[in-house]
Amino acid sequence: MRQIELLAPAKNLACGRAAIDHGADAVYIGPERFGARAAAGNSMDDIGQLCEYAHQFGAKVYATVNTIVFDSELAQTRQLLEQLARCGIDAVLVQDMGVMQLAKEAGLTIHASTQTDNRTAEKVEWLAAQGAKRVVLARELSVDEIAEIHRQVPDVELEVFVHGALCVSYSGLCYASQHCFQRSANRGECAQFCRMKFDLTDSTGRELVHQRHLLSLKDLNQSAHLKELIEAGACSLKIEGRLKEVAYVKNVTAAYSTLLNQLADRHPKQYERASMGRCTYTFTPDLNRTFNRGYTTYFLNGRQQGIASFDTPKAIGQMVGRVKSVSQLSIVVAGTAAFSNGDGLCFFDSDQQLRGFRVNRVEGNRLFASTTGSDALQQLRPGTPLYRSNDQAMERLLEKPSSVRKIAVTMALEASDGGFRLTVDNGRQQAVATIEAPHQEAQKPQHDYIVRELQKLGNTPYECKEVSIPADFGLFIPASRLSELRRKAVEALGAKAAAQQYESQQDSEADTLPDSTYLPYMYNVANHLAAAFYQRYGIATAPAFEQEEPKGEKVLMRCRHCLRYELGGCVRHGGRQPSWKEPLYLSLSDGRRFRLVFDCRHCQMLVTSGPA
C-alpha cells in the first residue's frame, strides 16, 4: 500500500486551513523570516494553530526555511528552528547546509528544498546521507528521470511539483535578480527577471525577436499524469503558490484531491491518501477557472515546444468564446459560456499585446464594458478569441465556506466490569474510552437511542458511519453518560492522530561528495557553518553570489528551456540549421544585454551577464 500526499501552499493561516479543508494531506508555510517567499511570512502562533488543525486529520505541516543565511542571522535562525520544533511542525525545508545543521540540532525532520538543485540520483543520495528524509526534485525532470532516481535510491522520499508557476532557471541557480536588482532569489526576494520583455539579437546586431517575454514559462499542470508520477516514485505531489490567495488554494487543492481520491478508489489495494477524511464541496473544482498563464506539462515526457508564454507573463485564464460583433460600448460573444457582472476579460490585439476590460453589465451574450474598459473594446475585431481572467461566479462561490472535511469512524459499545467501554476506529487508529456506571436493565429497546446519541459528533472532524452494539445488550445508559463516553473516546482518537509525526532521521557520513576541492558560488555558501560543512571533507568554497559577485562574465541562469529549440534552430531535435549568427543576446529595454550560451552536451541554455 502506497500512501500518496497532496501538498498544498499556505500563504497564511487562512490559506492553510482552507487547504486542509479542501483535501490537502500536508501544507507548507513560511515563518516570519528565511522562507523562499519573503512576502509570505507567518507568526509562530499561526503556525502552531495550523499544526493543531492539520493534525486532527493526520495531515502534516512543513515550514519553509529554505533561504541562504548570513553569519549575522545564524542566531536568529537557530531560535526560529527551536520555536518551530515547539510548534509541532512536521518537517522543515532547507537549502543552506548551515541551516540543515541547525535543524538537526533542533531535532527537526529535514526535507531538502528544490533550491538545492536536485536532478540526479547521486545528489539525492548525498542529501539523504546528510540527514534529509525527503528531497524535492527539480521541476524540469521527466517521468523517466524521476523513475530512474527512485530506482537508484528507493528509500528516499521524493517530492515533485504538479501545479503552478514555473521558474525558468533550475531552482537555487538563478542570480539574475540579484545581479540586476540586488534582490536575491536565494533569499526570498526574486524580482521576476524572467517575466520581463526582451529583444533577441544575434552577434551581427540583427534583431530576431522584438520585445517578447522570452523567458516567461506557462504554468505547470500535471493533473492528467498523476498516476505516472506516482508509479515513477513520487510520494508527495506539490502545488506551487505561497503567494496565492484563498480562492486559488481552495480550487486547485480540491481539483487535485478529487483526482487522487478517484485514483485511490480505482486501486484500493495499491494506494491510499496520506491523511484522513473526505471532503464535500459546494462547487465543482475547475483548474481552468483559476489563475494561470496557460498550462504545460513541461518536460514530463521530454523536450517539447510551446512551454513558454512569449506574449504575456500575466494570467489569461480560460477561453470563453470569440467576438461576434463590436459596438462602441458593448460586444456580442459567440460561444456557450455564461458571464457575470464584474468578470475580467482579456484578448490579444493585432500587435499581440494583451488587453483587458471589466464587464459592467450582461445581457445574454452581449457584454457591456465599464467606462475604463471602453478603449480596449475599440481594439477588438470579430473573430478575436476572448479569455476570462477573473471569474466572478467562481470567486463568489469560493468566498463562502465551500468544503466540509470529515473522517469516517465506526464505534463499538460494550459493557465492562462496573461500567461501559466505547471503541472508536478511523481505519488507521483505534481509541478506547471507559466510564464507571451501574448496569441498569432497560425498560424498552435501546439500540436506536444509543446509536442516535453516539452519532452526535457536532463540530468534531468525525462522522460516524456505524455503531456496533451486542445483540443482547439490554442496559440503560443516561444520555449524559453516553455523551461523556463519546467525548472521551473522540478526544483520545484525536490525540493519537496528532501524535503521528515523522521521526527525525539520524545524521550519517556522506559517501557521495562533489568531485572537487573547490566549489564556486553556485553552491550558495553564505555562512561559516556551511563553509565548515564542506571543509570537513577538504573542500574550499567561494562566497555566495549575494556576498561577493564574481568578476567577469557570470552565469546568471541555467535553464532547460532553450530559445534555440523554441525558435526551431535545434538540429539535434529536428530543427533547421539556424540562419542567425551566434552568440545570441537578450536585451532589456534599458539596454542591459545578456549573452546566451547553448550547452548542447547537457541540453541546457545558460543566461550570462555578458562579456565584462
C-alpha positions in Angstrom: 0.0 0.0 0.0 1.5 3.4 -1.1 0.5 6.5 0.8 0.2 9.5 -1.5 0.5 13.0 -0.2 -1.1 16.1 -1.8 1.0 19.1 -0.6 -0.6 22.5 -0.8 0.7 26.0 -0.3 -0.2 28.2 2.6 0.4 32.0 2.4 -1.1 32.3 5.8 -3.2 30.5 8.4 -6.5 31.1 6.5 -4.9 29.5 3.3 -3.5 26.6 5.3 -6.8 25.8 6.9 -8.6 26.1 3.5 -6.0 23.7 2.0 -6.7 21.1 4.7 -10.5 21.6 4.4 -10.3 21.1 0.7 -8.3 17.8 0.7 -4.6 18.5 1.3 -2.6 15.8 3.1 0.0 18.4 4.0 0.7 22.1 3.7 3.9 24.2 3.6 4.1 27.6 5.2 6.8 30.2 5.7 7.8 31.6 9.2 8.4 35.3 9.7 11.9 35.0 8.1 14.1 32.8 6.0 11.5 31.4 3.7 11.9 31.5 -0.1 8.9 33.9 -0.4 9.8 36.8 1.8 6.3 38.3 1.4 4.7 35.2 2.9 5.9 35.1 6.5 3.8 34.0 9.4 3.9 34.2 13.2 4.7 31.2 15.4 1.2 31.4 16.9 -0.4 31.0 13.5 1.9 28.1 12.5 1.1 26.4 15.8 -2.6 26.8 15.2 -2.2 25.4 11.7 -0.3 22.4 13.1 -3.1 21.7 15.6 -5.8 21.9 13.0 -4.0 19.8 10.4 -3.0 17.1 12.9 -6.7 16.3 13.6 -6.8 14.8 10.1 -3.4 13.2 10.3 -2.2 15.9 7.9 1.2 17.5 8.2 2.7 21.0 8.2 6.1 21.8 6.8 7.9 25.0 7.4 10.0 26.6 4.6 13.3 27.8 6.0 14.9 27.5 2.6 16.9 30.6 2.0 20.6 31.0 2.5 21.5 32.9 5.6 24.4 35.1 6.6 26.6 34.7 9.7 24.8 37.6 11.4 21.5 35.7 11.0 22.6 32.3 12.4 21.5 33.1 16.0 18.0 34.1 14.8 17.8 31.1 12.6 18.7 28.8 15.5 16.0 30.4 17.6 13.4 30.2 14.8 14.1 26.5 14.3 13.8 25.8 18.0 10.4 27.6 18.1 9.2 25.6 15.1 10.1 22.4 16.9 7.9 23.5 19.8 5.1 24.4 17.5 4.8 20.7 16.4 6.0 21.3 12.8 6.4 18.0 10.9 9.5 19.0 8.9 11.5 21.9 7.6 12.5 22.6 4.0 16.1 23.8 3.9 18.6 24.9 1.2 21.6 26.1 3.3 23.9 23.4 4.7 24.4 25.5 7.8 20.7 25.7 8.4 20.5 21.9 7.9 23.0 21.5 10.7 20.9 23.8 13.0 17.7 22.0 12.1 19.2 18.6 13.1 20.4 20.1 16.4 16.8 21.3 17.0 15.6 17.7 16.4 13.6 18.6 13.3 12.9 16.3 10.3 14.6 17.7 7.2 13.3 18.0 3.6 15.9 19.2 1.1 14.3 22.0 -0.8 14.3 22.1 -4.6 16.6 25.1 -4.1 19.4 22.6 -3.5 19.2 21.8 -7.3 18.1 18.1 -7.2 18.4 16.5 -10.6 20.3 13.3 -10.1 20.3 10.1 -8.0 23.8 11.0 -6.8 22.6 14.3 -5.4 19.5 12.8 -3.8 21.7 10.1 -2.2 24.2 12.7 -1.0 21.4 14.8 0.6 19.9 11.8 2.3 23.3 10.9 3.7 23.4 14.4 5.3 20.1 13.7 7.1 17.4 14.7 4.6 14.4 12.4 4.9 12.8 13.8 1.7 14.2 15.5 -1.4 12.2 17.9 -3.5 13.1 17.2 -7.1 13.8 19.8 -9.8 10.7 20.8 -11.8 12.5 20.1 -15.1 12.7 16.3 -14.6 10.9 13.9 -16.9 8.8 11.0 -15.5 11.6 8.6 -16.7 14.3 10.6 -14.9 12.2 10.5 -11.7 11.7 6.8 -12.1 15.5 6.3 -12.5 16.3 8.3 -9.4 13.7 6.3 -7.4 15.2 3.1 -8.8 18.7 4.0 -7.5 17.6 5.5 -4.1 14.3 3.7 -3.3 14.4 4.6 0.4 14.4 8.4 0.0 11.1 10.2 -0.2 10.7 12.1 -3.5 8.5 15.2 -3.7 7.6 16.5 -7.2 5.8 19.7 -8.4 2.5 19.1 -10.2 0.9 22.5 -10.5 1.7 26.2 -10.5 4.2 28.8 -11.7 7.5 27.6 -13.2 10.9 29.2 -12.6 12.8 29.2 -15.9 16.2 28.5 -14.2 17.0 25.5 -12.2 16.0 26.4 -8.6 18.9 27.7 -6.5 20.9 28.6 -9.6 19.3 31.9 -10.5 21.3 35.0 -9.9 19.7 37.3 -12.4 17.5 39.2 -9.9 20.5 39.7 -7.5 22.7 40.8 -10.4 20.2 43.3 -11.9 18.2 44.5 -8.9 20.1 43.4 -5.8 17.2 41.2 -4.8 18.3 37.7 -4.2 16.1 34.8 -5.3 18.0 32.6 -2.8 16.9 34.9 0.0 13.2 35.1 -1.0 13.3 38.4 -2.8 13.1 37.4 -6.5 12.2 40.4 -8.8 11.0 38.1 -11.6 13.6 38.9 -14.2 12.2 36.0 -16.2 8.8 37.7 -16.6 10.3 40.8 -18.4 10.3 41.7 -22.1 13.5 41.1 -24.1 14.8 41.7 -27.6 16.7 38.8 -29.1 19.6 39.7 -31.3 22.5 37.8 -32.9 26.2 38.7 -33.0 25.8 40.9 -36.0 23.2 43.0 -34.3 20.3 41.6 -36.3 17.1 41.6 -34.3 15.4 38.2 -34.3 12.6 38.9 -31.8 11.4 42.2 -30.6 10.1 42.9 -27.1 8.7 39.4 -26.1 8.6 37.6 -22.8 11.2 35.1 -24.0 12.0 33.6 -20.5 8.4 33.5 -19.2 7.0 30.0 -18.9 3.4 28.8 -18.8 2.1 27.3 -15.6 2.6 23.6 -14.8 -0.4 21.3 -14.8 0.2 17.6 -14.4 -3.4 16.8 -13.4 -3.7 14.2 -16.2 -0.5 12.5 -15.3 -0.7 11.8 -11.5 -0.6 8.1 -11.8 2.5 8.2 -14.0 4.3 10.4 -11.4 3.3 8.2 -8.5 4.3 5.0 -10.3 7.7 6.7 -11.1 8.3 7.0 -7.3 6.8 10.3 -6.2 5.3 10.1 -2.8 4.3 13.8 -2.5 2.7 15.9 -5.2 3.2 19.6 -4.6 1.1 22.6 -5.7 3.2 25.8 -6.0 1.7 29.1 -4.8 2.7 30.5 -1.4 1.7 34.0 -2.6 -1.7 32.8 -3.8 -4.9 33.8 -2.1 -7.5 31.5 -0.5 -9.7 31.1 -3.6 -6.8 29.7 -5.6 -5.8 27.3 -2.9 -9.4 26.0 -2.5 -10.0 25.4 -6.2 -6.6 23.8 -7.1 -6.4 21.7 -3.9 -9.9 20.4 -4.4 -9.2 19.6 -8.0 -6.2 17.5 -7.3 -7.7 15.9 -4.2 -10.6 14.7 -6.2 -8.3 13.2 -8.8 -6.2 11.4 -6.2 -9.4 10.1 -4.4 -10.5 8.7 -7.8 -7.1 7.0 -8.3 -7.2 5.5 -4.8 -10.7 4.3 -5.3 -9.8 2.6 -8.5 -6.8 0.9 -6.9 -7.7 0.3 -3.2 -5.0 -2.3 -2.6 -2.3 -0.1 -4.1 -2.9 3.5 -3.0 -4.3 5.4 -0.1 -4.2 9.1 0.9 -1.6 10.1 3.4 -4.2 11.8 5.7 -7.7 11.0 6.8 -11.1 12.4 5.8 -13.1 13.0 2.7 -14.4 16.4 1.5 -17.8 17.5 0.4 -17.6 20.6 -1.8 -20.2 23.3 -2.6 -18.6 23.9 -6.0 -17.1 21.9 -8.9 -13.3 22.3 -8.9 -12.0 23.5 -12.3 -8.4 24.3 -12.9 -9.3 26.4 -15.9 -11.3 28.8 -13.7 -8.4 30.0 -11.6 -5.2 32.0 -12.2 -3.0 30.5 -14.9 -0.7 31.6 -17.7 -1.8 28.8 -19.9 -0.7 25.3 -19.0 2.1 23.0 -19.9 3.3 19.5 -18.8 6.9 21.0 -19.2 9.4 18.2 -19.5 7.2 15.3 -18.3 7.8 13.3 -21.4 10.9 15.0 -22.6 11.5 18.3 -24.5 8.5 19.8 -26.3 7.7 23.2 -27.8 5.2 25.6 -26.5 6.2 25.6 -22.9 6.8 29.3 -22.8 4.3 32.2 -22.8 6.1 34.7 -25.1 3.1 37.1 -25.4 2.4 37.8 -21.7 3.5 36.8 -18.2 0.1 37.5 -16.9 -2.9 35.2 -16.3 -5.1 34.9 -19.3 -7.5 32.2 -17.9 -10.0 30.2 -19.9 -11.1 30.9 -23.4 -14.8 31.7 -23.3 -15.7 32.4 -26.9 -15.0 34.6 -29.9 -16.1 38.1 -30.6 -19.1 38.1 -32.9 -19.6 41.9 -33.2 -18.4 45.1 -31.6 -20.1 48.4 -30.9 -18.9 51.5 -29.0 -19.7 50.2 -25.5 -20.5 46.5 -25.9 -19.6 43.3 -27.7 -21.5 40.2 -28.7 -19.8 36.9 -27.9 -20.2 33.7 -29.9 -20.0 30.7 -27.5 -21.7 28.9 -24.7 -20.1 30.5 -21.7 -22.2 32.3 -19.1 -20.9 35.7 -17.9 -21.4 37.7 -14.7 -21.2 41.4 -13.9 -17.6 42.1 -12.8 -15.9 39.4 -14.9 -12.5 40.3 -16.1 -11.9 39.6 -19.8 -8.8 39.8 -22.0 -7.6 39.3 -25.5 -4.6 39.8 -27.7 -4.8 42.8 -30.1 -3.3 42.9 -33.6 0.1 43.6 -32.2 -0.1 40.6 -29.8 -0.4 42.9 -26.8 -2.6 41.6 -24.0 -5.5 44.0 -23.4 -8.4 43.6 -20.9 -11.6 45.1 -19.6 -14.1 44.5 -16.9 -17.7 43.6 -17.7 -20.2 46.2 -16.3 -23.4 44.6 -17.4 -24.5 41.3 -19.0 -27.5 40.9 -21.3 -27.4 37.3 -22.6 -24.3 37.1 -24.8 -24.0 40.9 -25.1 -21.4 42.3 -22.7 -21.1 46.0 -21.8 -17.7 47.2 -20.7 -17.0 49.5 -17.8 -16.1 53.1 -18.8 -12.4 52.4 -18.2 -12.6 49.4 -20.5 -14.2 51.1 -23.5 -10.8 51.9 -25.1 -9.9 48.2 -25.1 -13.2 47.4 -26.8 -12.1 49.5 -29.8 -9.1 47.1 -30.3 -11.4 44.1 -30.7 -12.3 42.6 -34.1 -14.9 40.0 -35.0 -13.4 36.5 -34.5 -10.9 37.5 -31.8 -10.6 34.8 -29.1 -11.8 36.1 -25.7 -10.4 34.8 -22.3 -11.8 35.2 -18.8 -9.0 36.2 -16.4 -11.4 36.9 -13.5 -14.4 34.7 -13.0 -16.8 36.4 -10.7 -19.2 33.5 -10.3 -16.4 31.2 -9.2 -15.0 33.9 -6.9 -18.3 34.3 -5.2 -18.6 30.6 -4.6 -15.1 30.4 -3.1 -15.6 33.5 -0.9 -18.1 31.4 1.2 -17.4 28.2 3.2 -17.0 25.8 0.3 -16.0 22.4 1.8 -16.6 20.2 4.8 -14.0 17.5 5.6 -14.9 14.6 7.8 -13.2 11.4 8.9 -15.4 8.4 8.8 -15.3 6.4 12.1 -17.0 3.3 13.5 -18.0 2.8 17.1 -18.4 -0.3 19.2 -20.1 -0.1 22.6 -20.0 -2.9 25.2 -20.5 -3.4 28.9 -17.4 -3.7 31.1 -16.9 -4.5 34.7 -18.5 -1.7 36.6 -19.3 0.4 33.5 -19.1 0.7 29.8 -16.4 0.8 27.1 -16.5 2.6 23.7 -14.0 1.8 20.9 -13.7 4.3 18.1 -11.9 3.3 14.9 -10.9 5.6 12.0 -9.5 2.9 9.8 -5.9 3.6 10.9 -6.1 4.1 14.6 -8.3 3.0 17.5 -9.0 4.7 20.8 -10.9 3.2 23.8 -12.7 5.2 26.5 -14.4 3.8 29.6 -16.8 5.2 32.2 -17.9 3.8 35.5 -21.6 3.4 35.8 -24.1 0.9 37.3 -25.7 -1.6 34.9 -29.4 -0.9 34.8 -31.9 -3.1 32.9 -33.6 -1.1 30.2 -37.4 -0.9 30.2 -37.6 -0.7 26.4 -35.2 -1.3 23.4 -32.2 1.0 23.5 -30.4 0.4 20.2 -31.8 3.3 18.1 -31.5 5.7 21.1 -27.8 4.7 21.7 -26.9 5.0 18.1 -28.5 8.4 17.8 -26.7 9.7 20.9 -23.3 8.4 19.9 -23.5 9.8 16.4 -23.8 13.3 17.7 -20.3 14.4 16.7 -21.1 18.1 16.1 -18.1 20.2 15.2 -15.5 17.4 15.5 -13.7 16.3 12.4 -15.5 13.0 12.6 -18.7 11.4 11.2 -19.9 8.1 12.5 -20.8 5.5 9.8 -21.7 2.6 12.0 -22.3 1.8 15.7 -21.9 -1.7 16.8 -23.8 -2.9 19.9 -24.1 -6.5 21.1 -27.4 -8.1 20.2 -28.1 -9.0 23.8 -27.3 -5.5 25.1 -30.2 -4.7 27.3 -28.8 -2.0 29.6 -29.9 1.6 30.0 -27.3 4.4 29.9 -28.3 8.1 30.5 -27.8 10.4 27.6 -25.3 12.5 29.7 -23.1 9.4 30.3 -23.2 8.4 26.6 -22.2 11.9 25.8 -19.3 11.7 28.2 -18.2 8.4 26.8 -18.3 9.6 23.2 -16.4 12.8 24.1 -13.6 10.8 25.9 -13.3 8.4 23.0 -13.2 11.1 20.4 -10.6 13.1 22.3 -8.4 10.0 22.7 -8.6 9.3 18.9 -7.7 12.9 18.1 -4.7 12.7 20.4 -3.5 9.6 18.6 -3.8 11.3 15.2 -2.0 14.4 16.4 0.9 12.3 17.8 1.7 10.7 14.5 4.7 12.7 13.3 7.8 11.8 11.4 10.8 10.6 13.3 13.9 12.6 12.8 16.5 10.9 10.6 19.9 10.4 12.2 22.9 12.1 10.7 25.3 9.8 8.8 28.6 10.3 6.9 28.2 11.5 3.3 29.6 8.9 0.8 28.9 11.0 -2.3 30.6 14.4 -2.3 31.3 16.9 -5.1 34.3 15.6 -7.0 36.3 18.8 -6.4 38.5 20.6 -3.9 36.8 23.9 -4.6 33.2 24.8 -5.1 32.1 28.0 -6.9 29.4 30.5 -6.0 26.6 28.1 -7.3 26.8 26.2 -4.0 25.4 29.2 -2.2 27.7 29.1 0.8 26.8 32.2 2.8 27.9 31.5 6.4 30.7 29.8 8.3 28.6 26.8 9.3 28.0 25.9 5.6 31.7 26.6 4.8 32.8 24.4 7.7 30.4 21.6 6.5 32.4 21.3 3.2 35.8 22.0 4.9 35.3 18.7 6.8 35.8 17.0 3.5 38.7 19.1 2.4 36.6 21.3 0.1 37.1 25.1 -0.1 34.1 27.2 -1.2 33.6 30.6 -2.8 31.4 33.2 -1.1 27.8 33.2 -2.2 26.9 35.4 -5.1 25.0 37.7 -2.7 28.1 38.3 -0.7 30.7 38.7 -3.5 29.6 38.9 -7.1 32.3 37.2 -9.2 34.4 39.2 -11.6 33.9 39.0 -15.4 31.1 37.1 -17.2 28.9 35.2 -14.8 26.2 32.5 -15.4 23.0 34.1 -14.1 20.6 31.3 -15.1 20.9 27.6 -16.0 17.7 26.6 -18.0 16.4 23.5 -19.6 14.1 25.9 -21.6 16.0 26.7 -24.8 15.4 29.5 -27.2 17.3 27.9 -29.9 14.9 25.0 -29.7 11.8 27.1 -29.3 12.7 29.1 -32.4 13.2 25.9 -34.4 17.0 26.1 -34.6 18.0 23.0 -32.7 19.2 20.5 -35.3 19.7 17.9 -32.6 15.9 17.8 -32.0 14.8 18.0 -35.6 15.1 21.8 -36.2 16.6 23.6 -39.2 20.1 25.0 -39.4 19.9 28.4 -37.8 20.1 31.5 -40.1 21.4 33.7 -37.3 25.0 34.1 -36.3 25.7 33.2 -32.6 26.2 34.1 -29.9 22.7 35.4 -29.3 21.9 38.2 -26.8 18.8 39.1 -24.7 18.4 42.8 -24.2 16.2 44.7 -21.7 14.6 48.0 -22.8 17.1 49.9 -20.8 19.9 48.5 -22.9 21.3 45.8 -20.5 22.4 42.8 -22.5 22.8 39.1 -21.6 24.7 36.5 -23.7 23.1 33.1 -24.3 25.4 30.1 -24.2 23.9 26.8 -25.6 25.4 23.9 -23.7 24.2 21.1 -26.0 26.1 18.4 -24.2 23.8 18.9 -21.2 20.9 20.2 -23.2 20.8 23.5 -21.3 20.7 27.2 -22.1 22.8 29.5 -20.0 22.0 33.1 -19.5 25.2 35.0 -18.7 25.9 38.6 -17.7 27.8 39.1 -21.0 31.4 39.9 -21.6 33.0 42.1 -18.9 
